[in-house]
Amino acid sequence: MEITQNAALLVVDVQQGFEDLEAWGPRNNPAADENIASLIAVWQDTGRPVVFVRHDSVKPDSPLRPGQPGNGFKEYVERRRGAGKGPELFITKTVNSAFYGTPDLDTWLKAEGVTQITVAGIQTNMCAETTARMGGNLGYDVLFALDATYTFDQEGPFGWHLTADELARATAVTLHGGGFATVVTTEELIAKAR
């Protein structure tokens, strides 16, 4: 794995509303926030592009809807916005993929000459995974920073229940095994980006 000099870091939905465990339930990977912060710092310090993505939920009971405190970025992300040496983009979206946000991510990446993206953020198996899959479909070389993501336990059909760790593993296997992305660790990314 190599990281190009203009590889973009996509920081997906790292918002205060995900701290509301009453709304979301049990989560995994307590180290995720520290890893996300480390990636942002390295990307900004090396002048690489960073894209901050915010989910503006249209669901009336969501902690992520505009006008609610939970819509805002977590403090460590908000503090880093505008602090980098490289290009930066802020996107809002109402669906899972950052490629269906405003302004248009694909257009911006192409204008910046970006061919490689690294995806980090929340939730592993939702907006982070959907963004990575779509990036792969659009022809980007996608790196998925699994330990810089987290998710929550979830109920599915037929009475099935998966823990956050099981969902994260399923995402990693699907993305990596399906050829959508290369699943990597924060440590690997930082070593290569420096």
C-alpha positions in Angstrom: 0.0 0.0 0.0 1.2 3.4 -0.9 -0.4 6.8 -0.2 -0.4 9.4 -2.9 0.7 12.9 -2.1 -2.8 14.2 -2.8 -4.8 11.3 -1.3 -7.9 12.7 0.3 -9.1 11.9 3.8 -12.9 11.6 4.0 -14.0 12.2 7.6 -17.6 10.9 7.6 -20.3 12.0 10.1 -18.1 12.4 13.2 -20.9 14.2 14.9 -22.0 14.9 18.5 -25.3 13.0 18.0 -23.4 9.7 17.9 -22.5 10.2 21.6 -26.2 9.6 22.5 -25.9 5.9 23.3 -29.6 5.9 24.4 -30.5 6.6 20.8 -28.0 4.2 19.2 -27.3 1.4 21.7 -23.9 -0.3 22.4 -21.0 0.7 20.3 -17.6 -0.8 19.5 -14.0 0.5 19.1 -13.5 3.1 21.8 -10.2 4.0 20.2 -11.9 5.3 17.0 -12.0 9.0 17.9 -8.4 9.1 18.8 -7.5 7.3 15.5 -9.7 9.7 13.5 -8.0 12.7 15.2 -4.6 11.2 14.4 -5.5 10.8 10.7 -6.8 14.3 10.4 -3.6 15.7 12.0 -1.3 13.7 9.7 -3.3 14.6 6.6 -3.4 18.3 7.4 0.3 18.4 8.5 1.4 16.8 5.2 -0.8 19.1 3.1 -3.1 16.5 1.8 -6.8 17.2 1.1 -9.4 16.6 3.9 -13.1 16.4 3.3 -15.4 16.9 6.3 -18.8 15.3 5.8 -21.8 16.1 8.0 -25.1 14.1 8.0 -28.1 16.4 8.1 -30.8 13.9 9.0 -34.3 14.4 7.7 -35.8 12.0 10.3 -37.7 14.0 12.9 -36.4 12.0 15.9 -32.7 11.8 14.8 -30.1 13.4 17.0 -28.3 14.3 13.8 -31.0 16.6 12.4 -30.1 20.3 11.7 -30.9 22.6 14.6 -30.0 19.9 17.2 -26.7 20.0 19.1 -26.1 16.5 17.8 -25.8 17.7 14.3 -22.5 19.5 15.0 -19.1 17.9 14.6 -17.4 16.4 17.6 -15.2 19.1 19.2 -11.9 17.6 18.1 -13.1 17.6 14.5 -14.5 21.1 14.6 -11.2 22.3 16.0 -9.2 20.9 13.1 -11.4 22.4 10.4 -9.5 25.0 8.4 -6.2 24.1 10.2 -4.6 22.2 7.3 -2.0 23.1 4.8 -3.9 21.4 2.0 -7.3 21.8 0.3 -10.4 21.3 2.4 -14.0 20.6 1.6 -17.1 20.6 3.7 -20.1 18.5 2.5 -23.6 18.1 3.9 -25.7 15.1 3.0 -29.1 13.5 3.9 -28.3 9.9 2.7 -25.6 7.4 3.4 -23.0 8.2 0.7 -20.8 11.3 0.8 -20.9 11.1 -3.0 -24.6 12.2 -2.8 -23.9 15.4 -0.8 -23.5 19.1 -1.5 -21.2 20.2 -3.0 -20.5 17.3 -5.3 -17.6 15.2 -3.9 -16.7 13.4 -7.2 -16.5 16.8 -9.1 -14.3 18.3 -6.3 -12.0 15.3 -6.1 -11.5 15.2 -9.9 -10.8 19.0 -10.0 -8.1 18.4 -7.3 -6.6 15.5 -9.3 -7.4 13.0 -6.5 -7.4 9.3 -7.4 -7.0 7.8 -3.9 -9.3 8.3 -0.9 -9.1 7.2 2.7 -12.4 6.7 4.5 -12.8 7.2 8.3 -15.8 8.0 10.5 -19.2 6.9 11.7 -20.9 4.4 11.3 -18.6 1.7 10.0 -21.3 -0.3 8.2 -23.5 2.6 7.2 -22.2 5.9 5.8 -18.5 5.0 6.0 -19.1 1.7 4.1 -21.5 3.2 1.6 -19.1 6.0 0.8 -16.2 3.5 0.4 -18.3 1.2 -1.9 -19.4 4.1 -4.1 -15.8 5.4 -4.2 -14.7 2.0 -5.4 -17.5 1.9 -8.0 -16.4 5.4 -9.3 -12.9 4.1 -9.8 -11.1 5.6 -6.8 -8.4 3.7 -5.0 -10.1 3.4 -1.6 -8.4 2.8 1.7 -10.8 2.0 4.5 -9.4 2.9 8.0 -11.3 0.2 9.9 -10.1 1.2 13.4 -10.9 4.8 12.7 -14.6 3.9 12.4 -17.2 2.6 14.8 -20.7 1.4 14.8 -23.5 0.1 17.0 -25.3 -3.2 17.7 -28.2 -3.6 15.3 -31.4 -5.6 14.8 -32.2 -7.0 11.4 -34.8 -9.3 9.8 -35.9 -12.7 11.1 -35.0 -11.7 14.7 -31.3 -11.5 13.8 -29.0 -9.4 15.9 -25.4 -8.5 15.2 -23.1 -6.8 17.6 -21.1 -3.7 16.5 -17.9 -5.8 16.3 -19.7 -8.4 14.1 -21.0 -5.6 11.8 -17.5 -4.0 11.6 -16.0 -7.4 10.6 -18.7 -7.9 8.0 -18.0 -4.5 6.5 -14.2 -5.2 6.4 -14.8 -8.6 4.7 -17.3 -7.2 2.2 -15.2 -4.2 1.3 -11.8 -6.0 1.1 -13.1 -9.3 -0.2 -15.4 -7.6 -2.7 -12.7 -5.4 -4.1 -14.4 -2.1 -3.1 -11.5 -1.0 -0.8 -8.3 -2.0 0.9 -9.0 -2.3 4.6 -6.1 -0.9 6.7 -5.3 0.3 10.2 -4.6 3.9 11.3 -1.0 2.9 12.2 -0.4 1.6 8.7 -1.8 4.8 7.2 0.2 7.1 9.4 3.4 5.3 8.7 2.9 5.6 5.0 1.5 9.2 5.0 4.5 10.6 6.9 
